[in-house]
Each structure stands twice: as C-alpha cells, then as structure tokens.
Amino acid sequence: MCNTYGMPGAAKQDPGPLTSEVAARLRARVAREKLAGKDIAAAVGVSPPQMSKILDGKKQIDIELLDRICWAIGQNFDDLIREADEATSFRYVGPDWNTPTLVRH
C-alpha cells in the first residue's frame, strides 16, 4: 500500500496507536480538570465537533494544534509526547519483525 498522506487530494490515513494514546491522555486531563470540550475548542480555534474527534482519537492533528490544546488544558506538551511514545513503543514492530526503517535503532 502506498502512503499518500499529505499529498493533495489523497485519502488521509486513519489515526494510529500514538494518536489514540495522546487522545486518551488528553481526555484524562480534561476529565480531571472538569473542562468542557466546547470551551477547549473555542480556546484553540477549532469547532466543537472537531475537538470531539480529537479527544476521541478519531482525527490526526498537527503539532501546532496539539501544542495549543496542551496549553489550554494545562498539560505539559513534552510529558504528553514522551509518555504516549513510551506507552506505544510497540507501534513500530510488525508481526513479521520486518518494519522498514531509515536508520538502525
């Protein structure tokens, strides 16, 4: 399958495990702080339905938007990314252990 993400007119890929983990951690923070999705959406400049998709892990988001969301909800960006990365380290290992990489890890 050809990866066409980012090409004009190309179908976008479904969010992967990292996006799901980031979303879960954002949802947990939002619940802890008792924040409303519509308020977060207004603070970061997206629609409430888009914010809902982001928090549900159904929408990939760019790094700038993630940074604005983190700021709005009081979540440390670095911690969020580091913890989500550690929790999903399995995402690079295919069942055949033959996932292509550009550098040796």
C-alpha positions as CSV (number, residue, x, y, z in Angstrom):
1,M,0.0,0.0,0.0
2,C,1.3,3.4,-0.9
3,N,1.5,6.0,1.8
4,T,-0.2,9.1,0.3
5,Y,-0.6,11.1,3.5
6,G,0.0,14.7,2.9
7,M,-0.5,14.6,-0.8
8,P,-3.2,16.9,-2.2
9,G,-6.4,15.1,-2.8
10,A,-5.1,11.9,-1.2
11,A,-7.1,9.9,1.3
12,K,-5.8,10.5,4.9
13,Q,-4.6,7.6,7.0
14,D,-6.6,6.5,10.0
15,P,-5.1,7.6,13.3
16,G,-2.7,5.1,14.7
17,P,-1.8,4.0,18.2
18,L,0.2,7.1,19.1
19,T,-2.7,9.4,18.2
20,S,-5.0,7.1,20.3
21,E,-2.7,7.3,23.3
22,V,-2.3,11.0,23.0
23,A,-6.1,11.4,22.8
24,A,-6.6,9.1,25.9
25,R,-4.2,11.2,27.9
26,L,-5.8,14.5,26.8
27,R,-9.3,13.1,27.7
28,A,-8.0,12.1,31.1
29,R,-6.6,15.6,31.7
30,V,-9.9,17.2,30.5
31,A,-11.9,15.0,32.9
32,R,-9.5,15.7,35.8
33,E,-9.8,19.4,35.2
34,K,-13.6,19.2,34.6
35,L,-13.2,21.1,31.3
36,A,-15.9,21.3,28.5
37,G,-14.9,20.3,25.0
38,K,-16.7,23.3,23.6
39,D,-14.6,25.6,25.8
40,I,-11.4,23.9,24.7
41,A,-12.5,24.2,21.1
42,A,-13.1,27.9,21.4
43,A,-9.7,28.4,23.2
44,V,-7.8,26.7,20.4
45,G,-9.8,27.7,17.4
46,V,-11.5,24.6,16.2
47,S,-15.1,23.6,16.1
48,P,-16.6,21.6,18.9
49,P,-17.2,18.5,16.6
50,Q,-13.5,18.7,15.6
51,M,-12.5,18.9,19.2
52,S,-14.6,15.9,20.0
53,K,-13.0,13.9,17.2
54,I,-9.5,14.9,18.5
55,L,-10.4,13.8,22.1
56,D,-11.9,10.6,20.8
57,G,-8.7,9.8,18.9
58,K,-10.5,9.8,15.6
59,K,-8.6,12.7,14.0
60,Q,-5.0,13.2,13.4
61,I,-3.8,16.6,14.5
62,D,-0.8,18.7,13.7
63,I,1.8,19.5,16.2
64,E,0.9,23.2,16.5
65,L,-2.8,22.4,17.3
66,L,-1.6,19.8,19.9
67,D,0.6,22.5,21.5
68,R,-2.4,24.9,21.7
69,I,-4.6,22.2,23.2
70,C,-1.9,21.3,25.8
71,W,-1.5,25.0,26.7
72,A,-5.3,25.4,27.0
73,I,-5.8,22.4,29.3
74,G,-2.6,22.9,31.4
75,Q,-0.9,19.7,30.0
76,N,2.8,19.7,29.6
77,F,3.5,19.0,25.9
78,D,6.8,17.3,26.4
79,D,5.5,15.0,29.1
80,L,2.4,14.1,27.0
81,I,4.5,13.1,24.0
82,R,7.1,11.3,25.9
83,E,4.6,9.2,27.9
84,A,2.5,8.5,24.8
85,D,5.6,7.4,22.9
86,E,6.7,5.1,25.7
87,A,3.2,3.6,26.0
88,T,3.1,2.8,22.3
89,S,6.6,1.7,21.6
90,F,5.1,-1.5,20.2
91,R,3.8,0.5,17.2
92,Y,7.0,0.1,15.2
93,V,7.1,-3.7,15.5
94,G,5.2,-5.5,12.8
95,P,4.2,-9.1,13.3
96,D,7.0,-10.2,10.9
97,W,9.6,-8.0,12.7
98,N,10.3,-6.6,9.3
99,T,9.0,-3.0,9.6
100,P,11.2,-0.8,7.4
101,T,13.2,2.0,9.0
102,L,15.6,4.5,7.6
103,V,18.2,4.2,10.4
104,R,19.3,1.3,12.6
105,H,17.8,1.5,16.1
